């Protein structure tokens, strides 16, 4: 996994979305959960969408089927 681009202790400006909140401070890489680093890995994200028991996979396949059906309906006219 890649190390974080922000050093520990640096204020992350612009991330706060609360009206009275403060900008968060970056933590050490080891203090973040492992799944967070998987979000940056394109290969792992692609594997996630190709698993048949995954909701994203089924939604993607359904969307592709609808597009194909609509394409064929358009060709009949």
Secondary structure, DSSP 8 states (H G I E B T S, - for coil): ----SS-TT-B-TT---STT----B---GGGS-HHHHHTT-HHHHHHHHH-TT-HHHHHHHHHHHHHHHHHHHHHH-
